């Protein structure tokens, strides 16, 4: 086992990570597998998911499987969950990471399509995935759900109204669901990164990246691995008295 993962052992557990073909999701999948979990590397980019799963299996043994998942379609979500349950017999951890930044533009230039696409992936996808796994977790009276939100959901980023609104929605959703299942052994938390060096930055302008980075006291972007480290704790059995919380990984940007 990776020394960095030994404190929050996940041996015998199964994790489903959405949007895991690259970026933060890939780092999370690798971290959880290093801690002993079987990991379903899920993504709409199935080939990318297969490459990540194969790489994990070279490094950590047969710990990962690639699963096709379009979080905007509930049928795809339920099929993915059913596949994971069929192959592993359990689903202990759900990490809702899939997301997009959307088109960078002021509100008056945003189209209906721009708005609905961001909300469908970032917000409705979280709803679909949680609804699909909760019955299994409630039956076993155990589960860990970690939703990847954003500091934009707390503070709002200009020219990113849909993204900021969707991530604020993820925060509110997390707090509400956590209260619903607090007596059933299921902990639900969110992580709010500031700007992280991932391919999602390709959707933004240099001016937007500079704006976000300038607001970080550490004056740098985060790394996917730094976000994965926070997720690891929240996905572990050690996270037993922490639920409905929002963990900032923002280099000091968050003001509340």
N, C-alpha and C positions, 0 to 999 in steps of 0.2 A: 504493500500500500504506500502511496505517496506520503512522505512525512508531513506535508502540509495538510493532508486530509485526515490524519489519524485521530484527531481529537473528536471529530464528529462522524463516527463510523456509520456507514450506510449499507453495510454488508447484508445481503438477503433482500434488500428493498428494490422496488422498481420505480423509476422516475420517467415522466413524460415531459419533454422540453419542447416547446413550440418555437418555430423560427430558429432552429438549431443548426442550420446549414452554414452559418457564418456568424461573425461578430460576437455579441454578448451571449447569444444562445449557444453558439459553439463552445465558448469558454465555460459556460455553465455545465454543458453536457460532459465536457472533459473533466471538470472538477468533481462532479458527482460520481462519474465512473471511477476516478482515481480513489474515491472514498469507499468504493465497493459496491455501488448501486449498479443494477442493470438499467441502461438508459435507452429510451426510445427517442432517437434523434429525428424529430418530426419537422417537416417543412413542405411547402408547396413545390419547392425545388428538390425533387426526389433524388436526382443525381448528386446534387450537392450534399444532401443528407447521407447518401451512401458513402461518399468519399470521407465525410467526417466520421461516420460509424466505423468504416474500415480502418481509419487511422487510429481511432480509440482502441480498437481490438488488437492492433499491433502493439500498442503501448501498455494496455491494461489487461489483455486477455479478452475472451469473448464476452465483453460487457455491454456492447452496444448493438442496436438494430435500427435500421432506417425505416421510417414510416411516412407515407404520404399524408399530408394534412393541409387542407384549405380551411383556415379558421373562419372564413366568411360563410361557409356552408355547413349547416348543422348535420347533414347526412354524412359529410366527410369527417366531421369531428367524432360522431358516434361510431363510425366505421373504424377510425384510428384507435379509439379507446377499446373497442371490442377486439381488435387485432392484438393490442398489447396485453389485454387480459387473457386472451386465448394462448398467447405465447409464453407468458410468465405466471399467470394465475393470480396476479395481484397488481395493484397500482397504489403506491404509497405517497408519491410526490408528483405534483403538477406544477410546472413552472410556465406561466403564461408570459412568454417573451416576444412572440411575433408582433411586429409593429412597423409602421412606416412614418416618415416625417411629413409626407405630403408636399404639395407644391408651395414653394416660398413666394408669398404674395400678400398684399394687404387684403382686408376683407372684401372690399369692393371689386376686387379682381378675381375672387374665388368663385367657382361655379358650383352648382348643385352636385355635380359628379365629384369634384374635389372634396367637398365636405363629406358626402356619403361614403366614399372609398376609405378615407381615414377613419371614420367612426366604425365602419364595418370591420376593419382589421383590428384596430386598437382597442375598441370598446366592446362591440358585439362579440368579437372572437373570444374575449375573456369570459363573457357571459355564457357562450355556448360550451366552452371547454369545462368551466366549473360545473355547469348543470349536468354535463355528461359524466363527470367522475364522482360527483358528490354521493349518488346512491351507493356506489361501491364502498366509498370511504365511510359512510354512515353505517353500513351493514357491518363493517369490520371495526368500527369505532376507533379509527385511526386515520390520519391523513395530514399532509402538509401541502398547502397551496401558497405559492409565491408569485405575485403579480408584479411584472416590471412596469412601473409607471415612469414618471420623469419629474425633474424639478420644475419643468414647464407647467405641470399640473398644479403646482403650488403658486408659482409666481407669474406665469404667463409669458410667452415669448412673442414679441411683435412679428407680424407676417407669418404666424403659425397658429392662427385661431383654432382651426380644427384639431391640430395636434395637441395644443394646450388644453382644450376642452375635453378631448378624449382621455387624456392622462389624468385630469382632475376627476373625470368619471370613474376611472379605474381606482383611484384612491377612495372615493366614496363607496364604491361597490365593495371594495376590500373590507372596509370597516363594517358595513352592513352584514355581509356574509359571515364575517368572523363572529359576530354576535349571535347569528342564527344557529351556528354549530359549536358554540363554545363549550357545551356540555357533552359533546360527542367525541372528544379526543382529536378533533380536527383544528389545526391552527392555520389561520389565513393572514398573511402579511404582504406588504408591498415594499418594493425598493424603488427609490427615486434617484436615479443617476443624474448628474449634470452631463455636459457634453462628453462623450466617450469616443475614442478613436476607432470607428467602425465604418463599414461601407455606407451606412445610412447618411454619413456626412456628405456623400456625393450628391444627395438630393438638395443640399443647402448651398447658399451662396457664400463666398469667402467673407462677406460683410456679416452674415448671420453667425458664422463660426467665430469670428472675431468678437462680436457682441457677447456671445455666450461665454467665451473663454475669459474675456476681460472682467466678467462678473465673478469669477472663481478666485478666491483669495490665494489659492496655491498657484494660480496663473498657468495652469496646464490642463490638458484634457485628461480624463481618466482612461484606464485600460480595461478591456473586457475582463481580464483576470481579477482586477480589483472588485468589480461588481460580482463576479462569480464567488468570491470569497465570502461576501455578505450573504448571498443566496444560500451557500452551503450550510451555514448555521441555521438559517430559517427553514431549511428543508430537512433538518436532522431531528432525531428524537430529543436531543438536548434543548431544542426550542419547545419546551413544554408549558411554559407560563408566559409566553409571548404570543399575543394574537391581536389582530385589528390594528397593528402598528405600521408606521411608515418609516422605513430606514433610509435616511439620506446617504448617498455616496456621491458627494458633490464638491469635494475639495474645499468645503467651508462656505459654499454659496448660500445654502439654505438659511433663511432668517427665522423660520419657525418649523 
